Each structure stands twice: as C-alpha cells, then as structure tokens.
Amino acid sequence: MGWGTYNAQSMYRVRMLWLNSIDGNFAASDMNVGQVVGKRIAAAAATRSILMLPQKGVTDAYRLVNGEGDRLGGLVIDVYAGNFVVSSSARCRTPSPSFFLSSSSALHLLRRPRS
C-alpha cells in the first residue's frame, strides 16, 4: 500500500512517493507531493554530504538526486559549480526554481528542455 502521482501520458502511469512498508502508514496530511519531494531531496543532499560532495578543491560537480536511487523516480538533479540542472521525466516531480533558490546558495538554475 502507498500513494503516488498519476500521469496518463507516461509509460510509468503511477510514480510511488509513499510506501507503507518503508514510510509507515499514512494519514491524509502526509499526502502532500511538495513536502514529500522536498524531504526526499533533503535526504539525498544529506547522503551526498556524508560522501563529502561537493569537496572543495577536488570537485564541484555531482549528482544531487539520482531518480529511483533517491526514491524520486523520473527526477535527476546535477550540480555543476553551484548551478542545478534539473531533468524530469515526471511532470509532477520537477521542483520549482524557488525551491533551489531558497534552500541553497545557487547562482543559477538551468532547466534542460524535455526531448
């Protein structure tokens, strides 16, 4: 059991955001896509921090969010010298530019156009 987002035009019709087996039982108040995506991105950032990414003087390019690996299927976020490149194959998963500007010291936000 769980809940996710639905897109009738996607090859993957439902992208699960919450699984009871992992996240526990959910209440109606848990069903907020923006909050869950924000929590998953924050968790991904914490994992990258443990891996010492970015590492000053060594690298400033890394993958912040790696889709299913970070429980955000369809969303990839790369960081290059403080610039975010967002690639989303899930319409509902693309964070707004204000998310990055309010949660980081990003200089620019670049969106890769859908192909």
N, C-alpha and C positions, 0 to 999 in steps of 0.2 A: 504494500500500500504506500501511497505517497501522492504528490501532486507535481504538476509541471506546467509548461506552457505549450499551447497548441498552435500549429501553423498548417493550414490545409494545403498550402503550396509547397511545403518542404518534403523532401524524401523522408525525413525523420519527423513525423507528424507531431509527436509529443517529446519534448525535452524535459526530462525529470529534474526538478530542483530540490525536491524533498523526498527522502525515502525513510519510512518509519524504521526500517531495520538499522539505519545509520543515525538519523537525526532524532528519533523518538517520535511518539505520536504528536500530531499537530492539531493546533486549535485554529479557528478562523483567523485569529490575529497573526498567525505565523505565515499566512498566505499572502505575503507582500513581495512581489518579484524584485523590486528595487532593493529592499532590505536584504533579501537572501543573496542577490548578486553582489551587493556591497560587502557582505560578510565573507563570501567566497573569495572575492578579490583581496580583502584584508588578510585572509588566511594564506592565500598564495604569496602575498607580499611578505608575511612573517616567515614562510618557508624559505623564500629567496634570501631573506636577511640571515637566517641560520646558515645558509650556504655562502654567506658573505658576498652577496650580489646586490648592488654593484660593489666592486672593490677598487677603491681609489688608487690610481696609478697603474692598475692592472687591466680592468675592463669597465666600460660604462655602457656595454650593450648586453642585454639579456632578455629572456622571455619571462615576463611577469606572470602571465596566465597562459596555460597550455591546455585549453579545452577540457576534455574529459578527465585528464590527469588532475585538474583542479576542480572537478565537479561542475564545470561550466561548458558543457558540450556546445560546440559551434562558436566559441569565443576564444580568440588568441590576441594577446596584447604583448607587443615587443617594446622594449625601451632602448633608445639609442641616444646617448648623451643627454638624458633628461627629456627627450621627446618620445611621446607614446604613439605607436602605430597600432590601431585597432582594426582587427579583421574579424568580421562576424558573419557566419552563415545562418544565424538565428536572429531574426528581426527583433525579437523582444529582448535579446541579450546585449545589445550594444549600449554601453553606458554613455550618458550624455557628457559633453565636454566639461560641464560644470563639476562633474564627479571628480575628474582628474585635477582640475584647477583648484578645487577646494581641499583635496587630500594629498597634494604633493607640491613640489616646487617646480613643476614642469614649465618649461619655457614655451613650448609649442605642442599642440595636439594635431596629429596628422591622421586623417582617415583614408584608408586605402579603399578606392571605389570598388563596388561589387562588380564581379566579372560575369 
